[in-house]
């Protein structure tokens, strides 16, 4: 089977119910993939059920898995359920994340721990589980943030807890490469989704829109094709973080 042929491939997506994850679920379904779609809590259940209905309407086999992935045993359960249902997993994508915009001196220990668990711990053990259970020549991709290349305040726990994922990606690519598994990360700019607006003032939104060279916030429709490329024809790109932000930040 050609590397870019998604027909019959099994795609597992953490945070696959809405926003970028929901778009990826629909796009993969349209290309003939089978979907394992995770969502975190009851507040996302309606979005998850709508996404499931949409992908099934496209002819895809799919199922929903609800769990808090900061409890690592739930990551293993997610992978195991996909294997039980579909016989294996070819592609694993993690879109899970949480933003906190807060002054460094006001951040609490509880906030630090939560941000670490969601943005770093989940990513580490998701990649680990994928390394254990993906089919040969599988693909792993994690969504991080373009703030990793920014010189700014107020996002110490968000950018700080996403930063280790670059090292996780490099290490995993070296260790999993012998099985033909590629490991990548994508760093979008501020995305035009509810995930972004909850943290930002009107003035900050205006600044972020003006900061990109191409103008405006990042559209999930501009990120989904890049993720899809990295887990198909772009598999030769491994161990790297790709910044896709319209010129918002660079290194």
C-alpha positions as CSV (number, residue, x, y, z in Angstrom):
1,X,0.0,0.0,0.0
2,X,1.3,3.4,-1.0
3,X,2.3,5.6,2.0
4,X,-0.2,8.3,0.9
5,X,-3.0,5.8,0.6
6,X,-5.3,6.2,3.7
7,X,-7.9,3.8,2.6
8,X,-8.4,1.2,5.3
9,X,-5.7,2.7,7.5
10,X,-6.4,3.1,11.2
11,X,-6.0,6.7,12.6
12,X,-6.1,7.3,16.3
13,X,-6.6,11.0,17.4
14,X,-6.4,12.3,20.9
15,X,-8.6,15.3,21.1
16,X,-10.3,14.3,17.9
17,X,-13.8,15.6,18.6
18,X,-13.6,19.3,17.8
19,X,-11.6,22.1,16.4
20,X,-8.4,20.9,14.6
21,X,-8.9,17.3,15.9
22,X,-12.5,17.2,14.6
23,X,-11.4,18.5,11.2
24,X,-8.7,15.9,11.0
25,X,-11.2,13.2,11.9
26,X,-13.5,14.3,9.0
27,X,-10.7,14.6,6.5
28,X,-9.2,11.2,7.3
29,X,-12.7,9.6,7.1
30,X,-13.2,11.2,3.7
31,X,-10.1,9.4,2.5
32,X,-11.2,6.0,3.7
33,X,-9.5,5.7,7.1
34,X,-10.9,4.1,10.2
35,X,-11.1,6.4,13.2
36,X,-10.5,6.1,16.9
37,X,-11.6,9.5,18.3
38,X,-10.8,10.6,21.9
39,X,-12.5,13.3,23.8
40,X,-11.9,14.4,27.4
41,X,-15.1,15.1,29.2
42,X,-18.8,15.4,29.2
43,X,-18.6,19.0,28.1
44,X,-17.3,17.8,24.7
45,X,-19.7,14.9,24.3
46,X,-22.1,16.7,21.9
47,X,-19.2,17.7,19.7
48,X,-17.8,14.2,19.8
49,X,-21.1,12.6,18.8
50,X,-21.5,15.1,16.0
51,X,-18.1,14.3,14.7
52,X,-18.8,10.6,14.9
53,X,-22.0,11.0,13.0
54,X,-20.2,13.0,10.3
55,X,-17.4,10.5,9.8
56,X,-19.9,7.6,9.7
57,X,-21.9,9.5,7.1
58,X,-18.7,9.6,5.1
59,X,-18.6,5.8,5.2
60,X,-15.9,5.5,7.9
61,X,-15.8,2.9,10.7
62,X,-15.2,4.8,13.9
63,X,-15.7,4.9,17.6
64,X,-15.5,7.4,20.5
65,X,-13.3,7.0,23.6
66,X,-13.9,9.4,26.5
67,X,-11.2,9.7,29.2
68,X,-8.8,12.0,31.0
69,X,-5.5,11.1,29.4
70,X,-3.5,12.6,32.3
71,X,-4.3,9.3,33.9
72,X,-1.7,7.3,31.9
73,X,-3.6,4.0,32.0
74,X,-6.3,5.7,29.9
75,X,-3.8,6.2,27.1
76,X,-3.1,2.5,27.1
77,X,-6.8,1.7,27.1
78,X,-7.4,4.0,24.2
79,X,-4.7,2.3,22.1
80,X,-5.9,-1.2,23.2
81,X,-9.5,-0.5,22.3
82,X,-8.5,0.7,18.8
83,X,-6.4,-2.5,18.3
84,X,-9.3,-4.6,19.6
85,X,-11.8,-3.0,17.2
86,X,-9.6,-2.6,14.1
87,X,-6.7,-5.0,14.5
88,X,-4.0,-2.4,14.6
89,X,-3.1,1.3,14.4
90,X,-1.2,3.0,11.6
91,X,-1.3,6.7,12.6
92,X,-1.4,8.3,16.0
93,X,-2.1,12.1,16.4
94,X,-2.2,14.0,19.6
95,X,-4.0,17.4,19.5
96,X,-4.5,17.6,23.3
97,X,-3.5,20.9,25.0
98,X,-4.5,23.5,27.5
99,X,-3.6,27.2,27.5
100,X,-3.0,29.4,30.5
101,X,-2.1,33.0,30.1
102,X,-1.1,34.4,33.4
103,X,1.8,36.3,35.0
104,X,4.6,34.2,36.1
105,X,4.5,35.5,39.7
106,X,0.7,34.7,40.0
107,X,0.8,31.1,38.7
108,X,-0.1,28.6,41.4
109,X,1.4,25.2,42.0
110,X,-1.9,23.5,41.1
111,X,-1.9,25.4,37.8
112,X,1.6,24.4,37.1
113,X,0.9,20.8,37.8
114,X,-2.3,20.8,35.6
115,X,-0.5,22.4,32.7
116,X,2.4,20.0,33.0
117,X,0.1,17.0,33.1
118,X,-2.0,18.0,30.0
119,X,0.7,19.5,27.8
120,X,3.8,17.5,28.6
121,X,2.9,14.3,30.5
122,X,0.1,13.3,28.1
123,X,2.3,13.9,25.1
124,X,5.2,11.8,26.5
125,X,3.1,8.8,27.3
126,X,1.0,9.1,24.1
127,X,4.2,8.9,22.1
128,X,5.4,6.0,24.3
129,X,2.2,4.0,23.8
130,X,2.4,4.7,20.0
131,X,5.9,3.5,20.0
132,X,4.8,0.3,21.6
133,X,1.7,-0.4,19.7
134,X,1.8,1.2,16.2
135,X,2.1,-1.0,13.2
136,X,5.4,-1.0,11.4
137,X,5.9,2.1,9.2
138,X,3.4,3.9,11.5
139,X,3.3,7.7,12.0
140,X,3.1,9.9,15.1
141,X,2.4,13.6,15.2
142,X,1.9,16.0,18.1
143,X,0.4,19.5,18.0
144,X,2.5,22.0,20.0
145,X,2.6,25.8,19.6
146,X,4.5,28.5,17.8
147,X,5.0,30.2,21.1
148,X,8.1,27.9,21.4
149,X,9.8,30.4,19.1
150,X,8.4,33.5,20.8
151,X,10.1,35.9,23.2
152,X,7.1,36.9,25.3
153,X,5.6,36.7,28.8
154,X,2.5,35.3,30.3
155,X,2.6,31.9,28.7
156,X,5.3,30.4,30.9
157,X,3.4,27.2,31.7
158,X,1.8,26.8,28.2
159,X,4.9,27.2,26.1
160,X,7.1,25.8,28.9
161,X,5.2,22.5,29.1
162,X,4.9,22.2,25.3
163,X,8.7,22.7,24.9
164,X,9.7,19.2,26.1
165,X,7.6,17.7,23.3
166,X,10.3,18.8,20.8
167,X,12.8,16.6,22.7
168,X,10.3,13.8,23.1
169,X,9.9,13.9,19.3
170,X,13.6,13.8,18.5
171,X,14.3,10.9,21.0
172,X,11.3,8.9,19.8
173,X,12.2,9.3,16.1
174,X,15.7,7.9,16.8
175,X,14.3,5.0,18.8
176,X,11.3,4.1,16.6
177,X,13.0,4.7,13.3
178,X,14.2,1.1,13.1
179,X,10.5,0.1,12.6
180,X,10.0,2.7,9.9
181,X,8.0,4.9,12.3
182,X,8.2,8.7,11.8
183,X,7.6,11.1,14.6
184,X,6.9,14.8,14.1
185,X,5.4,17.8,15.8
186,X,3.5,20.7,14.3
187,X,3.6,24.2,15.9
188,X,0.6,26.3,14.7
189,X,0.2,30.0,15.4
190,X,-2.7,31.2,17.4
191,X,-5.6,29.3,15.9
192,X,-9.0,30.9,15.2
193,X,-10.9,28.5,17.6
194,X,-12.6,28.8,21.0
195,X,-9.4,27.2,22.4
196,X,-7.7,30.5,21.7
197,X,-10.3,33.2,22.5
198,X,-10.9,32.0,26.1
199,X,-7.5,33.3,27.2
200,X,-7.2,36.6,25.3
201,X,-8.5,40.1,25.6
202,X,-9.8,42.0,22.6
203,X,-6.6,44.0,22.4
204,X,-4.5,40.8,22.5
205,X,-6.6,39.2,19.8
206,X,-6.0,42.3,17.6
207,X,-2.2,42.0,18.3
208,X,-2.0,38.3,17.4
209,X,-4.0,38.9,14.2
210,X,-1.5,41.6,13.2
211,X,1.6,39.7,14.2
212,X,1.7,37.2,11.4
213,X,3.4,38.2,8.1
214,X,0.4,36.9,6.1
215,X,-2.1,38.5,8.3
216,X,-4.7,37.1,10.6
217,X,-4.9,34.1,12.9
218,X,-4.0,30.5,11.9
219,X,-6.9,28.7,10.3
220,X,-7.3,25.0,11.2
221,X,-7.9,24.4,7.5
222,X,-4.3,25.4,6.9
223,X,-2.9,23.1,9.6
224,X,-4.8,19.9,8.8
225,X,-3.2,19.4,5.4
226,X,0.2,19.7,6.9
227,X,-0.5,17.1,9.6
228,X,-2.0,14.8,6.9
229,X,1.1,15.3,4.8
230,X,3.5,14.4,7.6
231,X,1.6,11.2,8.3
232,X,1.5,10.1,4.6
233,X,3.9,11.4,1.9
234,X,5.9,13.5,4.3
235,X,6.9,10.6,6.5
236,X,10.6,11.2,5.7
237,X,10.4,14.3,7.9
238,X,11.0,12.8,11.3
239,X,12.3,14.1,14.6
240,X,11.3,17.7,13.7
241,X,8.9,20.4,14.7
242,X,7.3,22.2,11.8
243,X,6.3,25.8,12.5
244,X,3.2,26.7,10.5
245,X,1.9,30.2,11.5
246,X,1.8,32.6,8.5
247,X,5.0,34.2,9.7
248,X,4.0,34.7,13.3
249,X,7.2,33.4,14.7
250,X,10.4,31.8,13.3
251,X,13.7,30.5,14.4
